[in-house]
Amino acid sequence: MFAIRSFNLLCRRSAVSTWRNKSQSAGKRLDISGIYPPIATPFTRSEDVDYQRLDDNLKKYGSLPFRGLVVQGSNGEYPYLTLEERVEVVKRVKQALPKDKLVMAGSGCESTRATILMSQRMAEAGADCLLVVTPCFYRGRMDSQALINHYTKVADSSSVPVVLYSVPANTGLDLPVDAIIQLSQHPNIVGLKDSGGDITRIALIVQKTRLQDFQVLAGSAGFLMAAYAVGAVGGVCALANVLGQQVCDLAQLCVSGRWDEARELQYRLIEPNTAVTRQYGVPALKQAMEWFGYHGGVCRSPLQPLSKADLAQLQVKFSSNGWL
């Protein structure tokens, strides 16, 4: 009983702090426009988090024109990390990253209560905003009403802004458009990362939320140009872990209206992007990082390394597009 009372008191205090911060900012929302790599978590051969190699990667990422980094997203293998590891990685990233870059930390858990507590820990570790994935274990009951209730409670309790995260390939659940429209009105929900790749859906979300100063981020480099064309303001792109400058170049071409040049660059990114995302996943991303001078290394079990055949195909996807 004491633990429950303490938890409720903590939530109320956090909510008061949130609204105080919002009133001081005169209603201005955090600008999240730009490109973010959802960084990988390096592991040692014994599958411990390799903080030295993480620091090495961060030094390189810090010199690229990213808006910030997503930490503990899908490509960070966050479901395989302990709570303490998740928080410690965010803390290390915040300490190493230049001050002008944002740390967007994944804090989603299956229950609302756990997500609120994880969000608090991430904010304390230095996160500038939170990326909150849809709860999905009971996906049959995760209708608009349930998700609006979940995200509203999380945003009410958070001392930093919240970004919604829809990734149906991993969760089997698309965050419904009607829920997004309603949640866009919440002053502490600043945007959405949409990884589904449905451009008509992204366009509809942009149209229906544009009066709310709501920001949409593409969840993949494979449809980044198309997303910019319909009003997205940036992207969280796995491929940016490998071809960071090139993904940022594509974004700049789109923002500058240089669509012919953007189209040619987009063509060359599609196959490598598919390879390191839905085709071969995190093991392929980590392998490609090694080719381009970053520390990818092993995945944490049960994820397994690529087979020789898959590795050869991955190399073809990059070399045939002029990257290797």
N, C-alpha and C positions, 0 to 999 in steps of 0.2 A: 504493500500500500504506500509506504514511504517513497519507494522508487517511482511509482506512478505519479504521485503528487509532485515529486521533484522534476520528473519529465515534463508534466504539464506546465509547471512554473517556468521551466527553461524555455518551452515553446512560446509562452506569453511574453517573456522578456525579450526573446529573439524577435518576435513580431513587432513589439514596441520599438526596438532598435532599428528594425527595417524601415518602418514608416517614418521614424525620425530622420533617418538618412535620406529617404525619398523626398521629404519636405524640404530638406536643406539643399537638395539638388534641383529644386524648382521644376520637378517633373521631367528632367532630362534623362533619357535612357542611355545606358552604356553603349557606345559605338563598337559593334563587334564585326564590322565589315572588314574583309580581307581573307587571306589564306592561312590555314592552320594545318600542319601535319598532326595526325593523331599518332603520337610517338609510340614506338615499340619499347617494350621493357627488356633490356638485355639480361640474360642469365648466365651464370657460370656453368661449367660442365656438370656440376652437382645440382643445378637448377636453383641456386640461390640468386637473388637479385644482385646484379653486378653494377654497383653504384659507380665504380671508377669508369667503366665503359659508358654508362649513362652520362656521366659528366663530360666525357670525350665527345659524345654525340651532341650534347647541348652546346658546347663551344662552337661547333660548326653550324648548328641551327641558329645560334644567336647572331651570326653574321649575315644571314639571309633575310630578305625583306618580308618575312612572315608578320602577320598581325599578332600572332601568338602561337601557343602550342596547346593541343588537346592532350591531357594527361589522364590515363585510366579510361580511355575509350576502348572500343572493341579491339583495335590493333595493339593495345597495351596488355592484352591477355588478362584484363582485370577480373574475370570470373575465377581465375586460378590463383589470385593473390589473396593473402590474408588482409584483414582490415588494417592492421598495423603497417603492412607493406604498402598498401594503397596510399595511406596517408603519408608515409615516409617518402615515397617517390614524388608526390606532389610537393612536399616540403623541399626536397633536393632541387627540383626543377625551379621552384620559385627563387631559391637562393642563387642559382646559377644563371638565370635568364636575365638579359638586360631589362631595366625597369620600364622601358617603353613598350614591352611586349606583354600580352595578356596570358595568364594561365587559366585555361578553361578545364576544370576538373570534373571527371565523371563521378557522380555521387549516387547514381541510381541503384536501388535495391528492390527486392520484391515487395516488401511491405512499406506502407507510408511511414510508419514509425521508424523503421531502419533507415529509410532514405533521409528523413529529417535529421537523424543523429549523424549519419555519414556526411550530410551536407554541412552540418556544423563543424565536424572535424576537418573537412576540406577547406572551409573558410578560415579556420584557425591556422591551417598549414600554409595559407597564403593565396588560395585560389581567388582570382578576380571575379569569376563567374562559374556557374555549375552547369554541366551537361547531364540532363536527367533522362535516362532511357525509360521507355514504357515498361512497367511491370508486365510479365507475360506468362508466368507459370500457369495461372488460371485464366488463360487468354479467352476462354469461352465466356467469362463473366466480365471481361475488361471492355465494357461498352463505353459510350461517351460519358454517361453520368459518372461511372466509376473513375474514369481517368481525369475528368474535370475535378472531381472531389480530391483525388490524389495530388494532382499538380497544384491545386489551390492551397492545400494544407502545406505542401512543401515550400511553395513560394511565400506564403504568409510567414513561415517560420525562419526563412533564410535571411541572413544579413548581407548576402551578395546576390546579384541578379541570376536568374534561372534561364537556361536555354532548353527548350523541349527537344527530344531526340527520338525520331522515328526511324527504325532500322528493321523493316519487315523480314529481310533475309535471315536475320539472326533471331528475331523474336516471334516471327509468324504473325505479327500484328502491326497494322498500319494505324497510326494515331489518326482518328477520324477528323475530317476537315471541319465539321461543325464544332468539335471540341477545341480544335486549334483556334478557330475564330473567337470562341468565347474566352479562351485562356489568353488570347492576345490583348484583351482589355485589362488584364491584371498588371498593375504598375511595376511588379517585380519579375515579370516574365518578358524578356526582351527579344526573344527570337526562337527559331526552330532550325535544327539540322535535319534535313530530309534526305535519307539515303535510298529511298525507293526508286528514284530514277524516272518517275512519271512526270514529264514536263507539264502536261496539262493540269495535273494536280498542283504542282508548284506554282504555276501561273495563277490558278484560282485562289490559292492561299495568299499570294502577293496581292491580288486584286481585292480580296475581301478583308484584308488586314491593314492596308496601306494608310488608312486614317489613324491607326493606332501607333504609328512609328515602329512597327513590328518588322524584324529583320529575318530574312530567310537565307540560310546557308546550304549550298549543295553539299551532299554527303559523299561525293565522288568526283574525281577528275574526269571521268568518262563522259559526264554530261555537264561539265562546268560551263562551257560556252553557252549551251542552250539555256541553262539556269540563269546566267547573267542576262541573256536576251529577254527573258520574261520578268526580270526584276529582282533576282537574287542579288545579294550584296557581297558574296564571298563563298568560300568552300572549306570544308574539312575533308582533306583529300589524302588517302593513304599513300598515293604515289608521290606526294610531296616529301615523304621521308627519304625518297631516292632521287627524284628529279625536282627538288624544291625550287630552284631558280626558274626552271622551265614552267612549272605550274604557276608561279607568281607572274612570269612573263605573259602567260595566257590571260590571267586575270587583268593585268594592266592593258593588254590589247583590247579586251572587252570593254573595260571602263573608258578607254580612249576612243571607242567607236571604230577601231581598226579591224573590222569584221573579216575581211578577206585574209589578212595575216593570221588572225585568231583561228579561222577555220583550218588553215594549213597546219598550224601547231596542234590544234585539237585532234586532227586526224592521226598524228604521230603518237599521241598519248593514249589513244583508246585501247589498243591491244596490250601494251604494258600494264595499263591500269586494270584491265579485266583480269590479267594474269595474277596480279598481286592482291586481288580482292576476291571476287566470287569464284574464280576458276581454281586457284591453288591456295588462296588465303594467306594467313600470317606466316607460315613457313616460307612461302615464296617471297613475301615482303622482306623478311629477315635475310634471305639469301641475296636478294637484289641489293640490299643495303651494303652487304659485304663487297659486292662488285664496285660500288660507288664510294667506297672509302669510309663507310660508317660501320659501327658495331651492331650487327643483327644477332648473330649467334644462334644458339639453340632455343627451341620453344620449351615451355614447361609441359610435362606429360599431363594429359594423354595426347597432346598434339605431337605429331611425328615429323621427321625431316622428309623432304621431297624424295621420291624415287629417282633413279638415274634418268628414266624416261621423262618424267615431269621436269626435272632440272634442265634437260636438254631443250625441251619445249619452251621453258621460261626464258632461256637464253635467246632462242630464236625470236621470241616476242619483242625483246629489247633490241637485238642486233638488226632485225629486218626493218626497224623503224629508225635506225641510225643512232641509237643510244649506246651501243657497245661496238 
